[in-house]
Amino acid sequence: MKNTTLFEEKREEPMHWFAMSAPFRREIKVKEMLEKEKMECFIPMRQDIRTVKGKKEVVSVPAVSNLIFVHTTDSRLKWFKTYTTYLQYLTWTIDGISHKIIIPDYQMNQFMAVCNTHDKKLIFLKPDEVNLSKGVHVRIHGGTFDNVEGIFVKVKGARSKRVVVLLPNTMAVATAEVHPDLLEILSDPEPRPSVK
């Protein structure tokens, strides 16, 4: 990158979690560049078995190709993008207008809490692969997923219901099986993503 010391925030600007794409599987390289600039970022990872030099090894790989979440201000991210041609905003369309996908801090923290367990039974889903309207909003008490909130619902490919944490228009992650005795039913719905 060019001289990175030129960026100075001129005013108090709120930080957001931006859903971004790093095409051609460059998410790890982009993460290193962002961290060098002291920007927080997150890539959901999963464990995979790969053969390296004839030996099988367990390695961490991105759970979803090209996806990275960046926690920074809008102006700082725009500045960073001027030096990085392979980082793009993920967007969603409302009334024919594209908006950047911004994930609320609370939802992102719940999502990261589940992903950071590195549980082998996590299921990563596209938002359209799960029907959350058939589930119930819950909070888990105890175990690996203590204090995680999500929707308790049947997930394709799983024998029993799972708690799903959704990042609308981006992705979802389903926990491993959770015993119903550990669930508290909540009445408030999950918030929608912000738009910008």
C-alpha positions in Angstrom: 0.0 0.0 0.0 1.0 3.6 -0.5 1.7 6.0 2.3 -0.9 5.0 4.8 -0.1 7.7 7.3 -2.0 10.2 5.2 -5.4 9.2 6.6 -6.7 11.2 9.5 -10.2 11.1 10.8 -11.5 14.7 10.7 -14.5 14.2 12.9 -16.1 11.7 15.2 -17.6 9.1 12.9 -19.4 6.0 14.0 -17.8 2.6 13.4 -19.8 -0.2 11.7 -19.4 -3.8 10.7 -19.4 -3.8 6.9 -20.0 -7.0 4.9 -17.3 -7.1 2.2 -16.2 -9.3 -0.6 -12.5 -10.1 -1.5 -12.9 -11.8 -4.9 -10.6 -14.6 -6.0 -10.2 -16.0 -2.5 -8.1 -13.0 -1.3 -9.9 -12.7 2.0 -6.8 -13.8 4.1 -4.5 -11.4 2.2 -7.0 -8.5 2.7 -7.4 -9.4 6.4 -3.6 -9.1 6.8 -3.6 -5.7 5.1 -6.5 -4.4 7.2 -4.9 -5.6 10.4 -1.7 -3.8 9.4 -3.8 -0.6 9.2 -5.2 -1.4 12.7 -8.7 -2.2 11.4 -10.6 -4.9 13.1 -11.9 -7.6 10.7 -13.4 -11.1 10.9 -13.5 -14.1 8.6 -15.7 -17.0 9.6 -13.4 -20.1 9.6 -14.0 -23.8 9.6 -11.7 -26.8 10.1 -11.0 -28.9 7.0 -8.8 -31.9 6.4 -6.2 -31.3 3.6 -3.4 -33.4 2.3 -0.1 -31.5 2.6 3.0 -33.2 1.3 1.3 -36.5 1.5 0.1 -36.1 5.1 -3.4 -35.3 6.2 -3.6 -32.2 8.3 -6.4 -30.2 9.9 -6.3 -26.6 8.6 -8.5 -23.6 9.2 -10.1 -22.3 5.9 -12.6 -19.6 5.3 -16.2 -21.0 5.8 -17.5 -18.9 2.9 -15.2 -17.9 0.0 -14.4 -14.3 -0.5 -16.4 -13.0 2.6 -14.8 -10.7 5.2 -16.4 -8.3 7.7 -14.6 -5.1 8.5 -15.2 -2.9 11.6 -14.3 0.7 10.9 -15.7 4.0 9.9 -17.1 4.6 6.4 -14.5 7.2 5.4 -11.6 5.1 6.6 -12.9 2.1 4.6 -13.3 4.3 1.5 -9.7 5.5 2.0 -8.5 1.9 2.3 -10.4 0.9 -0.8 -8.5 3.5 -2.9 -5.4 1.4 -2.3 -7.0 -2.0 -2.6 -8.7 -2.9 -5.9 -9.9 -6.3 -4.7 -12.2 -5.3 -1.8 -15.8 -4.7 -2.6 -18.9 -3.8 -0.6 -21.7 -6.4 -0.4 -24.9 -4.7 -1.1 -28.7 -5.3 -1.1 -31.3 -3.6 -3.1 -34.2 -1.7 -1.7 -36.7 0.0 -4.1 -34.1 -0.4 -6.9 -31.3 1.3 -5.0 -28.2 -0.6 -3.8 -27.2 -0.1 -0.2 -24.0 -1.3 1.6 -24.8 -4.2 4.0 -24.0 -3.0 7.6 -24.3 -5.5 10.4 -25.4 -4.2 13.8 -22.7 -4.7 16.5 -25.0 -6.9 18.6 -25.7 -9.3 15.7 -22.1 -9.4 14.7 -21.0 -10.2 18.3 -23.5 -13.1 18.4 -22.3 -14.4 15.1 -18.6 -14.2 16.0 -19.3 -15.9 19.4 -20.7 -18.9 17.6 -18.0 -19.0 14.9 -15.2 -18.6 17.4 -16.2 -21.9 19.2 -14.7 -23.7 16.1 -17.3 -26.4 16.8 -17.0 -29.1 14.1 -20.8 -29.3 13.8 -21.4 -25.7 12.9 -23.4 -25.3 9.7 -22.8 -22.3 7.5 -25.9 -21.3 5.4 -27.0 -18.7 2.9 -29.9 -16.7 4.2 -32.3 -18.3 1.8 -31.4 -21.8 3.0 -33.3 -21.5 6.2 -36.9 -20.4 6.9 -36.6 -18.5 10.2 -40.4 -17.7 10.2 -41.0 -21.3 11.4 -38.7 -20.9 14.4 -38.7 -19.2 17.8 -36.3 -16.5 19.1 -34.2 -18.0 22.0 -31.2 -17.5 24.2 -28.9 -20.3 25.2 -28.0 -20.7 28.9 -25.0 -22.9 29.6 -22.6 -24.9 27.5 -20.4 -23.9 24.6 -22.9 -21.4 23.2 -23.8 -19.7 26.6 -25.7 -16.4 26.1 -26.0 -16.7 22.3 -29.3 -15.6 20.9 -30.8 -16.8 17.7 -33.7 -18.6 16.1 -34.4 -22.2 17.2 -35.5 -23.9 13.9 -35.0 -27.0 11.8 -32.1 -26.7 9.4 -31.6 -28.6 6.2 -29.1 -31.4 6.6 -29.5 -31.6 10.4 -31.5 -34.2 12.2 -32.6 -32.0 15.0 -33.4 -28.3 15.5 -30.5 -25.8 15.8 -30.1 -22.3 17.0 -29.4 -20.1 13.9 -27.7 -16.7 14.1 -28.5 -14.8 10.9 -26.7 -11.8 9.4 -29.6 -10.8 7.0 -28.8 -10.7 3.3 -25.3 -12.1 4.1 -25.1 -15.5 5.8 -26.2 -17.6 8.8 -24.5 -20.0 11.1 -26.3 -22.9 12.9 -25.0 -24.1 16.2 -24.4 -27.7 17.1 -27.4 -29.4 18.7 -28.5 -27.7 21.8 -30.6 -29.4 24.5 -34.0 -27.7 24.8 -33.6 -27.4 28.6 -30.8 -24.8 27.9 -33.1 -22.5 25.9 -35.0 -19.5 27.1 -37.7 -18.3 24.7 -37.6 -14.6 24.0 -40.3 -12.4 22.6 -38.3 -9.6 20.8 -37.4 -10.2 17.2 -33.9 -9.8 15.8 -33.1 -6.4 14.3 -32.8 -5.9 10.6 -29.4 -4.8 9.1 -28.6 -1.1 8.8 -28.4 0.4 5.4 -26.1 3.2 4.1 
